[in-house]
Amino acid sequence: PDLRRRNQNPPETGTRMIWKWKNDPRRRTAALSCWKSNVKPVPLKGGITNVNFVVEDNGRKYVARIGDDMPVHQVMRFNELAAAQAAADAGLSPAIIHHEPGALVIDFIDGKTLTASDVQEPAMLARIVPLLKKCHRDIPKFLRGPVLAFWVFHVVRDYGWTLKAGKSRHIKLLPDFLAAADKLEQAVGPIDMVFGHNDLLPGNFIDDGNRLWLIDWDYAGFNSPLFDLGGLASNNELLPDAETWLLEAYFERAVSDELLRRYAAMKCASLLRETMWSMVSEIHSKIDFDYAAYTAENLSRFNTAYSAFNRT
């Protein structure tokens, strides 16, 4: 049976047990073929896209990421695997130990997962900028096979269709969202194409005391660098002076009014995408997380940023 179809009735008799095993992430993790001993996966808190476990096997620790394709979020695991492998080869991300459909096992990094307060520190931002530039410029040198592009305005429009089909409680907001997306896309204008991470939440950075690691490549794809810069600022609530420093450090030049406006447009688009991502997750996600509160938080931040953009 196609185990990815949530609403399909499981078959009878012995196959029913296989069905239950496939839909139990902990048992699914324990049964991966890479382990050399009987393992006891420990849930890793914080994921709102995948279910993650820490696994100790034969004296070493690993992280197992469990998740199938999620077309409603345009997350395709072949793309995540290609990006994660290239990021590991580029020295940005932990080594991949094992992969199979719906599962990815990587080395465990013993370090501190960053918070927004950590990212706001000038010294930490100074460490993040070269990591981000390395992501954008070096990962394409290691990519193999087909990979995706991530264009936020397509994602927003597609989310609009998904919210309509799912009879979301937010349907009345969609006309304004789509009009805003059109305006912001025009303001962004022509772009420089790089390979973006596209999900720069603070929890996707790990500091091991010597270096920073960048993890979780679910949404990776070719994109404008402005999206990662805007997403880094919005997800970590950087202050305006820090944003100006970020742009100058990344582009290695003084920031023009034109670049500031294009950046502000992409930052708004990042907040709009995060808002609509949460709205879609309210309908489709099975993870135990308060998506309604996350929607409200991001909608408020989008409205504030978009109002400021319209005043420029």
C-alpha positions as YAML, in Angstrom:
chain: A
units: angstrom
residues:
- id: 1
  name: PRO
  ca: [0.00, 0.00, 0.00]
- id: 2
  name: ASP
  ca: [0.99, 3.64, -0.48]
- id: 3
  name: LEU
  ca: [1.78, 4.58, 3.13]
- id: 4
  name: ARG
  ca: [1.97, 8.28, 2.35]
- id: 5
  name: ARG
  ca: [-1.79, 8.61, 1.90]
- id: 6
  name: ARG
  ca: [-3.12, 9.65, 5.29]
- id: 7
  name: ASN
  ca: [-6.75, 8.71, 4.67]
- id: 8
  name: GLN
  ca: [-6.31, 5.31, 3.10]
- id: 9
  name: ASN
  ca: [-7.76, 2.49, 5.21]
- id: 10
  name: PRO
  ca: [-5.03, 0.02, 6.25]
- id: 11
  name: PRO
  ca: [-5.36, -3.52, 4.98]
- id: 12
  name: GLU
  ca: [-6.27, -6.37, 7.29]
- id: 13
  name: THR
  ca: [-4.29, -9.08, 9.10]
- id: 14
  name: GLY
  ca: [-0.49, -9.00, 9.21]
- id: 15
  name: THR
  ca: [-0.10, -5.98, 6.97]
- id: 16
  name: ARG
  ca: [-1.94, -3.90, 9.58]
- id: 17
  name: MET
  ca: [1.09, -4.21, 11.86]
- id: 18
  name: ILE
  ca: [3.38, -2.97, 9.10]
- id: 19
  name: TRP
  ca: [1.04, 0.00, 8.64]
- id: 20
  name: LYS
  ca: [1.23, 0.88, 12.36]
- id: 21
  name: TRP
  ca: [5.02, 0.49, 12.38]
- id: 22
  name: LYS
  ca: [5.41, 2.81, 9.39]
- id: 23
  name: ASN
  ca: [3.32, 5.47, 11.15]
- id: 24
  name: ASP
  ca: [5.17, 5.21, 14.47]
- id: 25
  name: PRO
  ca: [8.25, 7.45, 14.03]
- id: 26
  name: ARG
  ca: [10.10, 6.02, 17.04]
- id: 27
  name: ARG
  ca: [9.69, 2.40, 15.87]
- id: 28
  name: ARG
  ca: [10.47, 3.46, 12.33]
- id: 29
  name: THR
  ca: [13.72, 5.02, 13.58]
- id: 30
  name: ALA
  ca: [14.68, 1.99, 15.67]
- id: 31
  name: ALA
  ca: [14.19, -0.28, 12.64]
- id: 32
  name: LEU
  ca: [16.55, 1.60, 10.30]
- id: 33
  name: SER
  ca: [19.05, -0.73, 8.70]
- id: 34
  name: CYS
  ca: [22.13, 1.32, 9.63]
- id: 35
  name: TRP
  ca: [22.19, 0.49, 13.35]
- id: 36
  name: LYS
  ca: [24.71, -2.00, 14.70]
- id: 37
  name: SER
  ca: [22.90, -2.57, 18.00]
- id: 38
  name: ASN
  ca: [19.41, -2.44, 19.46]
- id: 39
  name: VAL
  ca: [18.81, 1.29, 19.77]
- id: 40
  name: LYS
  ca: [16.38, 3.35, 21.84]
- id: 41
  name: PRO
  ca: [15.59, 6.59, 19.98]
- id: 42
  name: VAL
  ca: [15.11, 9.63, 22.23]
- id: 43
  name: PRO
  ca: [12.81, 12.38, 20.88]
- id: 44
  name: LEU
  ca: [14.58, 15.63, 20.01]
- id: 45
  name: LYS
  ca: [12.31, 18.55, 20.82]
- id: 46
  name: GLY
  ca: [11.87, 21.63, 18.69]
- id: 47
  name: GLY
  ca: [11.07, 20.34, 15.20]
- id: 48
  name: ILE
  ca: [7.91, 21.71, 13.59]
- id: 49
  name: THR
  ca: [8.37, 20.10, 10.17]
- id: 50
  name: ASN
  ca: [9.88, 16.68, 10.95]
- id: 51
  name: VAL
  ca: [10.02, 14.29, 13.89]
- id: 52
  name: ASN
  ca: [13.63, 13.98, 15.10]
- id: 53
  name: PHE
  ca: [15.41, 11.56, 17.43]
- id: 54
  name: VAL
  ca: [18.81, 11.29, 19.06]
- id: 55
  name: VAL
  ca: [20.13, 7.74, 18.72]
- id: 56
  name: GLU
  ca: [23.18, 6.27, 20.44]
- id: 57
  name: ASP
  ca: [24.63, 3.29, 18.60]
- id: 58
  name: ASN
  ca: [27.92, 1.51, 19.22]
- id: 59
  name: GLY
  ca: [29.27, 4.39, 21.33]
- id: 60
  name: ARG
  ca: [28.37, 7.22, 18.94]
- id: 61
  name: LYS
  ca: [25.43, 9.60, 18.75]
- id: 62
  name: TYR
  ca: [23.36, 10.43, 15.69]
- id: 63
  name: VAL
  ca: [20.27, 12.42, 14.78]
- id: 64
  name: ALA
  ca: [17.54, 10.66, 12.81]
- id: 65
  name: ARG
  ca: [15.12, 12.88, 10.90]
- id: 66
  name: ILE
  ca: [11.85, 11.16, 10.02]
- id: 67
  name: GLY
  ca: [9.53, 12.66, 7.44]
- id: 68
  name: ASP
  ca: [8.01, 11.89, 4.05]
- id: 69
  name: ASP
  ca: [7.45, 14.29, 1.16]
- id: 70
  name: MET
  ca: [5.19, 17.23, 2.03]
- id: 71
  name: PRO
  ca: [3.81, 18.59, -1.24]
- id: 72
  name: VAL
  ca: [1.67, 21.19, 0.58]
- id: 73
  name: HIS
  ca: [4.93, 22.80, 1.73]
- id: 74
  name: GLN
  ca: [6.87, 21.93, -1.44]
- id: 75
  name: VAL
  ca: [9.24, 19.81, 0.66]
- id: 76
  name: MET
  ca: [10.62, 16.92, -1.36]
- id: 77
  name: ARG
  ca: [13.06, 14.59, 0.36]
- id: 78
  name: PHE
  ca: [15.23, 13.99, -2.72]
- id: 79
  name: ASN
  ca: [15.95, 17.73, -2.67]
- id: 80
  name: GLU
  ca: [16.66, 17.80, 1.07]
- id: 81
  name: LEU
  ca: [19.08, 14.87, 0.67]
- id: 82
  name: ALA
  ca: [20.94, 16.52, -2.20]
- id: 83
  name: ALA
  ca: [21.24, 19.80, -0.32]
- id: 84
  name: ALA
  ca: [22.28, 18.16, 2.96]
- id: 85
  name: GLN
  ca: [24.92, 16.06, 1.21]
- id: 86
  name: ALA
  ca: [26.33, 19.08, -0.64]
- id: 87
  name: ALA
  ca: [26.30, 21.12, 2.58]
- id: 88
  name: ALA
  ca: [28.21, 18.35, 4.37]
- id: 89
  name: ASP
  ca: [30.72, 18.13, 1.53]
- id: 90
  name: ALA
  ca: [31.15, 21.92, 1.70]
- id: 91
  name: GLY
  ca: [31.87, 21.67, 5.44]
- id: 92
  name: LEU
  ca: [28.73, 23.48, 6.56]
- id: 93
  name: SER
  ca: [26.59, 20.66, 7.90]
- id: 94
  name: PRO
  ca: [27.04, 17.31, 9.71]
- id: 95
  name: ALA
  ca: [27.96, 14.22, 7.71]
- id: 96
  name: ILE
  ca: [25.17, 12.03, 6.40]
- id: 97
  name: ILE
  ca: [25.46, 8.52, 7.82]
- id: 98
  name: HIS
  ca: [22.43, 6.85, 6.25]
- id: 99
  name: HIS
  ca: [19.36, 7.65, 4.21]
- id: 100
  name: GLU
  ca: [16.34, 5.77, 2.97]
- id: 101
  name: PRO
  ca: [12.83, 6.87, 1.97]
- id: 102
  name: GLY
  ca: [11.42, 8.99, 4.79]
- id: 103
  name: ALA
  ca: [14.55, 8.92, 6.94]
- id: 104
  name: LEU
  ca: [17.86, 10.77, 7.13]
- id: 105
  name: VAL
  ca: [20.57, 9.99, 9.71]
- id: 106
  name: ILE
  ca: [23.32, 12.53, 10.39]
- id: 107
  name: ASP
  ca: [26.16, 12.92, 12.87]
- id: 108
  name: PHE
  ca: [25.17, 14.38, 16.22]
- id: 109
  name: ILE
  ca: [26.78, 17.77, 16.90]
- id: 110
  name: ASP
  ca: [27.48, 18.35, 20.57]
- id: 111
  name: GLY
  ca: [26.90, 22.07, 20.89]
- id: 112
  name: LYS
  ca: [24.52, 24.90, 21.67]
- id: 113
  name: THR
  ca: [21.46, 25.42, 19.50]
- id: 114
  name: LEU
  ca: [21.18, 29.17, 19.00]
- id: 115
  name: THR
  ca: [18.30, 31.35, 20.13]
- id: 116
  name: ALA
  ca: [17.17, 34.64, 18.61]
- id: 117
  name: SER
  ca: [19.02, 36.46, 21.40]
- id: 118
  name: ASP
  ca: [22.23, 34.66, 20.41]
- id: 119
  name: VAL
  ca: [21.83, 35.63, 16.75]
- id: 120
  name: GLN
  ca: [21.26, 39.27, 17.71]
- id: 121
  name: GLU
  ca: [24.73, 39.50, 19.30]
- id: 122
  name: PRO
  ca: [27.12, 41.41, 16.98]
- id: 123
  name: ALA
  ca: [29.87, 38.84, 17.49]
- id: 124
  name: MET
  ca: [27.52, 36.01, 16.49]
- id: 125
  name: LEU
  ca: [26.26, 37.87, 13.42]
- id: 126
  name: ALA
  ca: [29.88, 38.34, 12.39]
- id: 127
  name: ARG
  ca: [30.27, 34.54, 12.49]
- id: 128
  name: ILE
  ca: [27.01, 33.89, 10.64]
- id: 129
  name: VAL
  ca: [27.73, 36.10, 7.61]
- id: 130
  name: PRO
  ca: [30.69, 34.06, 6.24]
- id: 131
  name: LEU
  ca: [28.74, 30.85, 6.91]
- id: 132
  name: LEU
  ca: [25.84, 32.22, 4.88]
- id: 133
  name: LYS
  ca: [28.08, 33.35, 2.04]
- id: 134
  name: LYS
  ca: [29.71, 29.92, 1.97]
- id: 135
  name: CYS
  ca: [26.26, 28.34, 1.77]
- id: 136
  name: HIS
  ca: [25.23, 30.57, -1.11]
- id: 137
  name: ARG
  ca: [28.41, 30.30, -3.17]
- id: 138
  name: ASP
  ca: [30.00, 26.94, -2.33]
- id: 139
  name: ILE
  ca: [27.12, 24.47, -2.09]
- id: 140
  name: PRO
  ca: [26.41, 24.60, -5.86]
- id: 141
  name: LYS
  ca: [29.95, 23.27, -6.42]
- id: 142
  name: PHE
  ca: [28.99, 20.05, -4.61]
- id: 143
  name: LEU
  ca: [25.37, 19.54, -5.72]
- id: 144
  name: ARG
  ca: [24.53, 16.41, -7.68]
- id: 145
  name: GLY
  ca: [21.32, 15.40, -9.39]
- id: 146
  name: PRO
  ca: [18.06, 17.32, -9.62]
- id: 147
  name: VAL
  ca: [17.39, 20.05, -7.05]
- id: 148
  name: LEU
  ca: [14.63, 22.61, -6.62]
- id: 149
  name: ALA
  ca: [14.36, 26.37, -6.78]
- id: 150
  name: PHE
  ca: [12.64, 28.23, -3.97]
- id: 151
  name: TRP
  ca: [10.79, 31.33, -5.14]
- id: 152
  name: VAL
  ca: [8.84, 32.72, -2.23]
- id: 153
  name: PHE
  ca: [6.18, 34.38, -4.35]
- id: 154
  name: HIS
  ca: [5.30, 31.10, -6.04]
- id: 155
  name: VAL
  ca: [5.18, 29.48, -2.60]
- id: 156
  name: VAL
  ca: [2.81, 32.18, -1.32]
- id: 157
  name: ARG
  ca: [0.48, 31.83, -4.31]
- id: 158
  name: ASP
  ca: [0.48, 28.05, -3.97]
- id: 159
  name: TYR
  ca: [-0.30, 28.35, -0.26]
- id: 160
  name: GLY
  ca: [-3.28, 30.47, -1.26]
- id: 161
  name: TRP
  ca: [-4.67, 27.60, -3.33]
- id: 162
  name: THR
  ca: [-3.95, 25.12, -0.52]
- id: 163
  name: LEU
  ca: [-5.73, 27.28, 2.05]
- id: 164
  name: LYS
  ca: [-8.76, 27.61, -0.23]
- id: 165
  name: ALA
  ca: [-8.91, 23.88, -0.86]
- id: 166
  name: GLY
  ca: [-8.60, 23.19, 2.87]
- id: 167
  name: LYS
  ca: [-11.34, 25.69, 3.78]
- id: 168
  name: SER
  ca: [-8.94, 27.50, 6.08]
- id: 169
  name: ARG
  ca: [-10.35, 29.86, 8.69]
- id: 170
  name: HIS
  ca: [-8.03, 32.49, 7.14]
- id: 171
  name: ILE
  ca: [-9.55, 32.50, 3.64]
- id: 172
  name: LYS
  ca: [-10.81, 36.07, 3.96]
- id: 173
  name: LEU
  ca: [-7.21, 37.31, 4.27]
- id: 174
  name: LEU
  ca: [-6.05, 35.77, 0.99]
- id: 175
  name: PRO
  ca: [-6.94, 38.62, -1.41]
- id: 176
  name: ASP
  ca: [-4.84, 41.06, 0.61]
- id: 177
  name: PHE
  ca: [-2.01, 38.54, 0.94]
- id: 178
  name: LEU
  ca: [-1.86, 37.89, -2.80]
- id: 179
  name: ALA
  ca: [-2.03, 41.59, -3.64]
- id: 180
  name: ALA
  ca: [0.83, 42.22, -1.21]
- id: 181
  name: ALA
  ca: [2.85, 39.40, -2.79]
- id: 182
  name: ASP
  ca: [2.45, 40.94, -6.26]
- id: 183
  name: LYS
  ca: [3.59, 44.34, -4.98]
- id: 184
  name: LEU
  ca: [6.57, 42.88, -3.12]
- id: 185
  name: GLU
  ca: [7.65, 40.76, -6.09]
- id: 186
  name: GLN
  ca: [7.74, 43.85, -8.29]
- id: 187
  name: ALA
  ca: [9.78, 45.69, -5.65]
- id: 188
  name: VAL
  ca: [12.36, 42.88, -5.39]
- id: 189
  name: GLY
  ca: [13.08, 43.11, -9.11]
- id: 190
  name: PRO
  ca: [15.89, 41.16, -10.87]
- id: 191
  name: ILE
  ca: [17.90, 38.89, -8.59]
- id: 192
  name: ASP
  ca: [21.33, 37.34, -8.22]
- id: 193
  name: MET
  ca: [20.85, 33.56, -8.07]
- id: 194
  name: VAL
  ca: [22.51, 31.62, -5.24]
- id: 195
  name: PHE
  ca: [21.75, 28.41, -3.35]
- id: 196
  name: GLY
  ca: [19.71, 29.35, -0.30]
- id: 197
  name: HIS
  ca: [18.96, 27.59, 2.96]
- id: 198
  name: ASN
  ca: [15.60, 29.41, 3.06]
- id: 199
  name: ASP
  ca: [14.73, 28.57, 6.66]
- id: 200
  name: LEU
  ca: [17.10, 30.54, 8.88]
- id: 201
  name: LEU
  ca: [15.41, 30.03, 12.21]
- id: 202
  name: PRO
  ca: [17.82, 30.36, 15.15]
- id: 203
  name: GLY
  ca: [17.43, 26.66, 15.94]
- id: 204
  name: ASN
  ca: [19.03, 25.76, 12.62]
- id: 205
  name: PHE
  ca: [22.41, 27.07, 13.82]
- id: 206
  name: ILE
  ca: [24.58, 25.03, 16.22]
- id: 207
  name: ASP
  ca: [27.69, 26.41, 17.94]
- id: 208
  name: ASP
  ca: [30.04, 23.61, 19.04]
- id: 209
  name: GLY
  ca: [32.40, 26.06, 20.74]
- id: 210
  name: ASN
  ca: [34.80, 26.17, 17.80]
- id: 211
  name: ARG
  ca: [32.58, 26.69, 14.79]
- id: 212
  name: LEU
  ca: [29.03, 27.13, 13.59]
- id: 213
  name: TRP
  ca: [27.02, 24.45, 11.82]
- id: 214
  name: LEU
  ca: [23.96, 25.01, 9.62]
- id: 215
  name: ILE
  ca: [21.37, 22.21, 9.67]
- id: 216
  name: ASP
  ca: [17.93, 21.25, 8.30]
- id: 217
  name: TRP
  ca: [17.76, 21.59, 4.52]
- id: 218
  name: ASP
  ca: [14.05, 20.86, 3.98]
- id: 219
  name: TYR
  ca: [13.40, 24.13, 2.12]
- id: 220
  name: ALA
  ca: [16.77, 24.57, 0.42]
- id: 221
  name: GLY
  ca: [16.94, 25.62, -3.21]
- id: 222
  name: PHE
  ca: [18.17, 28.20, -5.68]
- id: 223
  name: ASN
  ca: [16.99, 31.66, -4.66]
- id: 224
  name: SER
  ca: [17.96, 35.29, -4.13]
- id: 225
  name: PRO
  ca: [20.40, 35.96, -1.27]
- id: 226
  name: LEU
  ca: [17.95, 38.63, -0.13]
- id: 227
  name: PHE
  ca: [15.54, 35.94, 1.03]
- id: 228
  name: ASP
  ca: [18.02, 34.37, 3.45]
- id: 229
  name: LEU
  ca: [19.13, 37.82, 4.64]
- id: 230
  name: GLY
  ca: [15.54, 38.94, 5.16]
- id: 231
  name: GLY
  ca: [14.60, 35.64, 6.76]
- id: 232
  name: LEU
  ca: [17.58, 35.80, 9.12]
- id: 233
  name: ALA
  ca: [16.56, 39.29, 10.20]
- id: 234
  name: SER
  ca: [12.85, 38.59, 10.56]
- id: 235
  name: ASN
  ca: [13.17, 35.19, 12.25]
- id: 236
  name: ASN
  ca: [15.60, 36.63, 14.79]
- id: 237
  name: GLU
  ca: [14.06, 40.09, 15.17]
- id: 238
  name: LEU
  ca: [17.18, 42.05, 14.29]
- id: 239
  name: LEU
  ca: [17.09, 45.77, 14.97]
- id: 240
  name: PRO
  ca: [17.45, 48.22, 12.02]
- id: 241
  name: ASP
  ca: [21.11, 49.03, 12.74]
- id: 242
  name: ALA
  ca: [21.92, 45.32, 12.82]
- id: 243
  name: GLU
  ca: [20.12, 44.83, 9.52]
- id: 244
  name: THR
  ca: [22.17, 47.58, 7.88]
- id: 245
  name: TRP
  ca: [25.37, 46.02, 9.25]
- id: 246
  name: LEU
  ca: [24.25, 42.60, 7.98]
- id: 247
  name: LEU
  ca: [23.73, 43.89, 4.44]
- id: 248
  name: GLU
  ca: [27.01, 45.82, 4.38]
- id: 249
  name: ALA
  ca: [28.93, 42.82, 5.71]
- id: 250
  name: TYR
  ca: [27.34, 40.44, 3.22]
- id: 251
  name: PHE
  ca: [27.66, 42.64, 0.12]
- id: 252
  name: GLU
  ca: [30.93, 44.27, 1.25]
- id: 253
  name: ARG
  ca: [29.81, 47.75, 0.33]
- id: 254
  name: ALA
  ca: [27.67, 50.61, 1.56]
- id: 255
  name: VAL
  ca: [23.95, 49.92, 1.24]
- id: 256
  name: SER
  ca: [22.04, 51.98, -1.30]
- id: 257
  name: ASP
  ca: [18.43, 53.08, -0.89]
- id: 258
  name: GLU
  ca: [17.51, 50.79, -3.79]
- id: 259
  name: LEU
  ca: [19.05, 47.73, -2.11]
- id: 260
  name: LEU
  ca: [17.40, 48.61, 1.20]
- id: 261
  name: ARG
  ca: [13.98, 48.71, -0.45]
- id: 262
  name: ARG
  ca: [14.52, 45.44, -2.32]
- id: 263
  name: TYR
  ca: [15.71, 43.84, 0.90]
- id: 264
  name: ALA
  ca: [12.73, 45.22, 2.84]
- id: 265
  name: ALA
  ca: [10.39, 43.74, 0.22]
- id: 266
  name: MET
  ca: [11.99, 40.30, 0.54]
- id: 267
  name: LYS
  ca: [11.91, 40.52, 4.33]
- id: 268
  name: CYS
  ca: [8.16, 41.18, 4.14]
- id: 269
  name: ALA
  ca: [7.79, 38.26, 1.75]
- id: 270
  name: SER
  ca: [9.67, 36.03, 4.20]
- id: 271
  name: LEU
  ca: [7.24, 36.99, 6.97]
- id: 272
  name: LEU
  ca: [4.26, 36.46, 4.70]
- id: 273
  name: ARG
  ca: [5.51, 33.02, 3.74]
- id: 274
  name: GLU
  ca: [6.08, 32.09, 7.40]
- id: 275
  name: THR
  ca: [2.55, 33.24, 8.23]
- id: 276
  name: MET
  ca: [0.97, 31.24, 5.44]
- id: 277
  name: TRP
  ca: [3.20, 28.24, 6.19]
- id: 278
  name: SER
  ca: [1.71, 28.19, 9.66]
- id: 279
  name: MET
  ca: [-1.83, 28.60, 8.32]
- id: 280
  name: VAL
  ca: [-1.33, 25.59, 6.07]
- id: 281
  name: SER
  ca: [0.21, 23.65, 8.97]
- id: 282
  name: GLU
  ca: [-2.90, 24.35, 11.04]
- id: 283
  name: ILE
  ca: [-4.78, 22.22, 8.52]
- id: 284
  name: HIS
  ca: [-2.25, 19.56, 7.55]
- id: 285
  name: SER
  ca: [0.36, 19.01, 10.27]
- id: 286
  name: LYS
  ca: [0.10, 16.16, 12.77]
- id: 287
  name: ILE
  ca: [2.96, 17.48, 14.94]
- id: 288
  name: ASP
  ca: [2.02, 18.58, 18.45]
- id: 289
  name: PHE
  ca: [2.65, 22.32, 18.12]
- id: 290
  name: ASP
  ca: [0.51, 25.44, 18.63]
- id: 291
  name: TYR
  ca: [0.33, 26.54, 15.01]
- id: 292
  name: ALA
  ca: [-2.55, 28.94, 15.70]
- id: 293
  name: ALA
  ca: [-0.38, 30.95, 18.09]
- id: 294
  name: TYR
  ca: [2.51, 30.82, 15.63]
- id: 295
  name: THR
  ca: [0.20, 32.11, 12.89]
- id: 296
  name: ALA
  ca: [-0.94, 35.02, 15.07]
- id: 297
  name: GLU
  ca: [2.63, 35.94, 15.99]
- id: 298
  name: ASN
  ca: [3.86, 35.94, 12.40]
- id: 299
  name: LEU
  ca: [0.79, 37.69, 11.03]
- id: 300
  name: SER
  ca: [1.35, 40.54, 13.48]
- id: 301
  name: ARG
  ca: [5.00, 40.81, 12.49]
- id: 302
  name: PHE
  ca: [4.13, 40.73, 8.77]
- id: 303
  name: ASN
  ca: [1.53, 43.47, 9.17]
- id: 304
  name: THR
  ca: [4.04, 45.66, 11.01]
- id: 305
  name: ALA
  ca: [6.79, 45.12, 8.43]
- id: 306
  name: TYR
  ca: [4.46, 45.58, 5.46]
- id: 307
  name: SER
  ca: [3.07, 48.83, 6.87]
- id: 308
  name: ALA
  ca: [6.62, 50.11, 7.30]
- id: 309
  name: PHE
  ca: [7.48, 49.03, 3.73]
- id: 310
  name: ASN
  ca: [4.49, 50.93, 2.35]
- id: 311
  name: ARG
  ca: [5.66, 54.10, 4.10]
- id: 312
  name: THR
  ca: [8.99, 54.08, 2.26]
...
